Amino acid sequence: MNDLDAFVGLLAPEGQALLAELRDHTPSDELAAATRLRRTYPAPLVSAALGQAQLRQRAAAKFGADAGRMYFTPNGVEQSTRATVAAHRAARLAALGVRTLADLCCGIGGDAIALARAGIRVLAVDRDPLACAAARANAEALGLAELIEVRCADVTEVDTGGYDAVFVDPARRSKARGGRIFDPEAYSPPLSWAIEAARKAPVAALKIAPGVPHEALPEDAETEWISDGGDVKEAVVWFGTAEDAAEDRAEDAAQDGAGRITPGGRRATLLPAGDSLLGAGLPDPEPGPVGDWLYEPDGAVIRAHLVADVARQIGGRLIDPTIAYLTADRQVETAYATAYAITDVLPFHVKRLKALLREREVGIAVIKKRGSAVEPEELRRKLKLGGGRNSCTIFLTRVAGAPMMLLGHPAAEAC
């Protein structure tokens, strides 16, 4: 029995009954469960169901409660868009007036689900028969089959001319090597093909890795970096006509996340709140001495090269020309950076730090690094933090080129 046959078996009544029995399955019970279930069900079907139960458990981090009703492939779990990110993108497409969309390289249908829930009719295309079977099953399981048509085909041969928009999510993992692909031209299909396909559509969005070099980005598109809960998840290249784009670009720290596409723009969007910062093309801020407050920009802000925009918001400066930490003499509320009240700015010295923490009865320390060769866990072992009643945050970094350690507290804990 091949993978597709095994998957189809899960959709039959016997497979559905088996999956229902495994709804509360835990990995530690797998051997006992397999032995018990094989007395009633065919061994290949049991193996497929146990595999699906494991995938559902892994997928819960991305799909929440829906994961228990959905169907996955190993690649689908790894490559699918997190549901919160997919919902953000779908909402933005809907706000742009999109009502029909071709989802190219749809995988198991995670984005198609979010798009359909936003009221968009979707053609979901993938060349992998197993992924297509999962996408169809997911549309059915979530009551969205009327809005999602799944087609098994080579995306480069699909006519998207009749659709309001195109979404392309090229494969960025190598099946042969089993790892991530960092060269955009090694994506499947290549980024260059996806860009040309996007330019033919009224509106288009291309999902790419957040570490993409800025020089590889098309200047006639807006690129949006998205973080969720502080973790950078992806970048999206947006194509489409943007009215009043020049005025929009000139706005100070524009926050019109869903309203327009700004060609040449760079945007950082932070979920779950949805704050969205459109860059104003500012030069890097000047470095200066560490003030009373340190600001750690969100990863999406850093990836989008918008640290200067946040610096202008807070009236801040860099602590070093090569380090993405900002500092200011007063606290200013911003959604795009975490603020810390700084108590000490010292040259890096382990013994001095250890003595200082002991003197202040610090038993819990969060250690962060940026621009330092010291590994936080290595330092933690040397500090031998004990049962002190206080806590602090330690930053290992550079200030004006010199290795330094900054001690402080998050703004919420600062007095």
C-alpha positions in Angstrom: 0.0 0.0 0.0 1.5 3.4 -1.0 1.1 6.6 0.9 -1.8 7.8 -1.2 -3.7 4.5 -0.9 -3.1 4.5 2.9 -4.4 8.1 3.1 -7.5 7.3 1.1 -8.1 4.4 3.5 -8.3 6.9 6.4 -11.2 8.7 4.7 -13.3 5.5 4.4 -15.6 4.6 7.3 -13.2 2.1 8.7 -10.4 4.6 8.7 -12.7 7.3 10.2 -13.6 4.9 13.1 -9.9 4.2 13.7 -9.0 7.9 13.8 -11.9 8.5 16.2 -10.3 5.8 18.5 -7.0 7.7 18.4 -8.4 11.1 19.1 -6.9 11.1 22.6 -3.9 9.1 21.7 -0.5 9.9 23.3 2.9 9.0 21.9 3.8 7.1 25.0 0.9 4.7 24.3 1.8 4.1 20.7 3.2 0.5 20.9 0.3 -0.7 23.1 -2.2 1.1 20.9 -0.8 -0.4 17.7 -0.9 -3.9 19.2 -4.5 -3.5 20.4 -5.8 -1.9 17.2 -4.2 -4.5 14.9 -6.5 -7.1 16.4 -9.4 -5.2 14.8 -8.0 -3.3 11.8 -5.6 -4.0 9.0 -2.0 -3.3 10.0 -1.3 -0.8 7.1 -4.4 1.2 8.1 -3.3 1.2 11.8 0.1 2.5 10.8 -1.4 5.2 8.6 -3.8 6.2 11.4 -1.1 6.4 14.0 1.0 8.5 11.7 -1.9 10.8 11.1 -2.5 11.1 14.9 1.1 12.1 15.4 0.9 14.7 12.7 -2.3 16.2 14.1 -0.6 16.6 17.5 2.4 18.3 15.8 0.1 20.5 13.8 -1.8 21.8 16.8 0.8 24.5 17.4 0.0 25.9 13.9 -3.7 25.1 13.5 -5.0 25.1 17.1 -8.3 23.2 17.6 -8.7 22.7 13.8 -5.8 20.3 13.8 -7.8 17.5 15.4 -10.2 17.5 12.4 -7.6 18.1 9.6 -5.4 15.8 7.6 -1.6 16.3 7.2 1.5 15.0 5.4 4.9 15.3 7.0 5.9 18.1 4.6 2.5 19.7 5.1 3.1 20.1 8.8 6.5 21.6 8.3 5.7 23.9 5.4 2.2 25.1 6.1 1.6 28.6 7.2 0.6 29.1 10.8 -3.2 29.7 10.9 -2.8 33.2 12.5 -0.5 34.3 9.7 -2.6 32.8 7.0 -5.7 34.6 8.5 -3.8 37.9 8.5 -2.9 37.5 4.8 -6.4 36.4 3.8 -7.9 39.5 5.6 -5.5 41.8 3.7 -6.4 40.2 0.4 -10.1 40.5 1.2 -9.5 44.2 2.1 -7.9 44.7 -1.3 -11.1 43.6 -2.9 -10.0 40.0 -3.8 -13.0 37.6 -4.3 -11.4 34.8 -6.4 -7.8 33.6 -6.0 -5.5 31.0 -7.5 -3.5 29.4 -4.6 -0.4 27.9 -6.3 1.6 25.2 -4.4 -1.3 24.9 -2.0 0.1 21.9 -0.1 -2.4 20.5 2.4 -4.5 23.7 2.0 -3.7 25.7 5.1 -3.8 29.1 3.2 -6.8 28.0 1.2 -8.7 27.4 4.4 -7.9 30.9 5.7 -8.8 32.5 2.3 -12.1 30.6 2.1 -13.0 31.7 5.7 -12.4 35.3 4.5 -15.0 34.8 1.8 -12.6 34.2 -1.1 -13.3 31.5 -3.6 -10.1 29.5 -4.1 -8.5 27.3 -6.8 -5.9 25.3 -4.9 -3.2 23.8 -7.1 -0.4 21.4 -6.2 1.4 18.7 -8.2 1.7 16.3 -5.3 -1.3 13.9 -5.3 -1.1 13.2 -1.6 -1.0 16.9 -0.7 -4.0 17.5 -3.0 -5.9 14.6 -1.3 -5.2 16.2 2.1 -6.3 19.6 0.9 -9.6 18.2 -0.4 -10.1 16.3 2.9 -9.4 19.5 4.9 -11.9 21.5 2.9 -14.5 18.9 3.5 -13.7 18.5 7.2 -13.9 22.2 7.8 -17.1 22.8 5.8 -15.4 24.8 3.1 -15.6 22.5 0.1 -17.9 24.8 -1.8 -15.3 27.6 -1.8 -12.2 25.5 -2.4 -11.5 23.7 -5.7 -8.4 21.5 -5.5 -6.6 20.7 -8.7 -3.6 18.3 -9.0 -1.4 19.9 -11.7 2.0 21.6 -12.4 1.4 25.2 -11.3 3.5 26.5 -14.2 0.8 25.2 -16.6 -2.3 26.6 -14.8 -4.1 29.6 -16.4 -4.8 32.1 -13.7 -6.1 34.8 -16.0 -9.7 34.7 -14.6 -8.8 35.3 -11.0 -8.6 38.5 -9.0 -5.4 37.4 -7.3 -2.6 34.8 -7.2 -0.9 33.5 -4.1 2.3 31.5 -4.6 4.0 29.5 -1.8 7.1 27.8 -3.5 8.6 24.8 -1.8 11.6 25.9 0.2 12.7 22.5 1.5 14.8 19.9 -0.5 13.3 16.4 -0.5 16.6 15.0 -1.5 18.6 16.8 1.2 15.9 17.1 3.7 16.8 20.7 4.6 15.8 24.3 4.0 16.7 26.0 0.7 18.2 29.4 1.0 18.7 30.3 -2.6 15.4 31.8 -4.0 16.2 30.4 -7.4 16.3 26.9 -6.0 12.7 27.2 -4.7 10.2 25.0 -6.5 9.1 26.8 -8.6 11.9 29.4 -8.7 11.3 32.8 -7.2 11.9 34.4 -10.7 9.0 32.4 -12.1 6.7 33.3 -9.2 7.5 37.0 -9.6 6.6 36.9 -13.3 3.4 35.0 -12.6 2.6 37.6 -9.9 3.1 40.5 -12.3 0.4 39.2 -14.6 -2.3 39.2 -11.9 -4.2 42.3 -10.6 -3.1 41.4 -7.1 -0.5 38.8 -6.0 1.3 37.6 -2.9 4.4 35.5 -2.8 5.4 33.7 0.4 9.2 33.6 0.9 11.7 32.9 3.6 12.1 35.8 6.0 15.9 35.7 5.6 15.7 36.6 1.9 18.4 39.1 0.9 16.9 42.6 0.3 18.7 42.8 -3.0 16.7 39.8 -4.3 13.4 41.6 -3.8 11.6 43.3 -6.7 11.4 47.0 -6.4 7.9 47.1 -8.0 6.5 45.2 -5.0 6.0 45.7 -1.3 7.6 43.2 1.0 6.1 42.4 4.4 7.8 40.6 7.2 5.5 38.9 9.7 6.2 37.9 13.3 3.8 36.0 15.5 4.3 36.2 19.3 7.7 37.7 18.7 9.0 35.0 16.3 9.5 35.9 12.6 7.5 33.5 10.5 7.7 34.6 6.9 8.0 37.4 4.4 5.4 38.1 1.7 6.1 40.0 -1.5 2.9 41.9 -2.6 2.2 43.0 -6.1 -0.7 45.3 -7.2 -1.7 48.8 -8.0 -1.6 51.1 -5.0 -3.4 54.4 -5.4 -1.7 57.3 -3.7 1.3 55.2 -3.1 3.7 58.1 -2.9 1.6 59.8 -0.2 1.2 56.5 1.6 4.9 56.0 1.6 5.6 59.5 3.0 3.3 59.0 6.1 5.2 58.9 9.4 5.3 55.2 10.5 2.2 54.4 8.5 0.0 51.8 10.1 -2.5 51.0 7.3 -1.7 47.3 7.3 -4.5 46.0 5.1 -5.5 49.0 3.0 -2.9 49.4 0.3 0.1 47.8 -1.5 3.0 50.2 -1.7 5.5 49.4 -4.5 9.0 49.5 -3.1 7.7 49.5 0.4 9.1 47.5 3.3 6.6 46.6 6.1 6.8 44.8 9.4 3.6 43.3 10.8 3.4 42.0 14.4 0.8 39.4 15.3 -1.4 38.6 17.1 -2.2 42.4 17.6 -1.7 43.2 13.9 0.3 46.3 14.3 1.9 47.1 11.0 4.7 49.5 10.3 5.4 50.8 6.7 9.0 52.1 6.4 9.6 55.7 5.4 13.0 55.0 3.8 14.9 56.6 6.7 18.7 56.5 7.0 20.3 54.6 9.9 20.1 56.5 13.1 23.3 57.8 14.6 24.9 55.8 17.5 25.3 57.3 20.9 25.8 56.5 24.6 23.5 54.1 26.4 20.6 55.9 28.1 18.2 54.9 30.8 16.2 52.7 28.4 17.1 50.0 25.9 14.8 48.9 23.2 14.9 45.5 21.5 13.1 45.8 18.1 10.9 42.9 17.1 12.5 40.5 14.7 10.2 41.5 11.8 11.3 45.1 12.3 14.9 44.0 12.0 14.4 41.8 9.0 12.5 44.6 7.2 15.4 47.1 8.0 13.0 49.4 9.9 15.0 49.9 13.0 15.5 53.6 12.0 11.7 54.0 11.9 11.3 52.7 15.4 14.2 55.0 16.5 12.4 58.0 15.2 9.2 56.9 17.1 11.0 56.7 20.4 13.5 59.5 19.9 16.3 56.9 20.2 19.7 56.1 18.8 21.8 52.9 18.2 24.2 51.7 20.8 26.5 50.6 18.1 26.5 51.1 14.3 26.3 47.3 13.7 23.9 46.3 16.5 20.1 46.4 16.3 19.6 47.7 19.9 18.2 51.1 20.4 18.6 53.3 23.4 16.8 56.5 24.7 16.7 58.7 27.8 13.0 58.2 28.4 10.4 55.5 28.0 8.2 55.7 25.0 5.4 53.2 24.3 5.9 51.4 21.0 4.4 48.1 19.6 7.6 47.5 17.6 10.2 47.0 20.4 10.4 45.8 23.9 11.7 48.3 26.4 14.0 47.6 29.3 15.0 50.0 32.1 18.9 49.8 32.2 20.6 49.8 35.6 24.2 49.1 34.7 26.5 49.5 31.6 29.7 47.6 32.2 32.7 46.2 30.2 32.2 42.5 29.9 33.8 40.7 32.8 32.4 37.4 34.2 33.8 37.7 37.7 32.5 41.2 38.1 29.1 40.2 36.8 29.0 37.2 39.1 29.8 39.4 42.1 27.3 42.0 41.2 24.5 39.5 40.8 25.4 37.9 44.1 25.3 41.3 45.8 21.9 42.0 44.4 20.5 38.6 45.3 19.7 37.7 41.7 18.6 34.1 41.3 16.9 34.3 37.9 18.5 36.0 34.8 17.4 36.2 31.2 20.5 36.4 29.1 20.3 37.9 25.6 23.1 38.4 23.1 23.6 40.5 20.0 27.0 41.0 18.6 28.7 39.0 21.3 30.8 35.9 20.9 29.8 34.6 24.4 27.0 32.0 24.4 24.3 32.6 27.0 24.2 29.1 28.3 28.0 29.1 28.7 27.8 32.3 30.7 24.9 30.9 32.8 27.0 27.9 33.8 29.8 30.2 34.9 27.4 32.5 36.9 26.1 29.6 38.9 22.9 31.5 39.8 21.4 30.2 43.0 18.4 31.0 45.2 18.4 34.7 45.0 15.0 36.4 45.3 15.5 38.9 42.5 15.7 38.7 38.7 17.3 40.7 35.9 17.9 40.7 32.2 21.5 40.7 31.0 22.4 41.9 27.5 25.7 40.7 26.0 26.5 43.1 23.2 28.8 45.8 21.9 28.7 49.5 22.6 30.7 51.7 20.3 32.6 48.6 19.2 33.6 47.4 22.7 32.2 44.2 24.4 29.8 45.3 27.1 27.2 43.9 29.4 24.0 45.8 30.1 21.8 44.9 33.1 18.2 45.9 33.4 14.5 44.9 33.7 11.6 44.8 31.3 9.5 48.0 31.4 6.6 46.1 33.1 8.9 45.2 36.0 10.8 48.5 36.3 10.0 50.8 39.2 
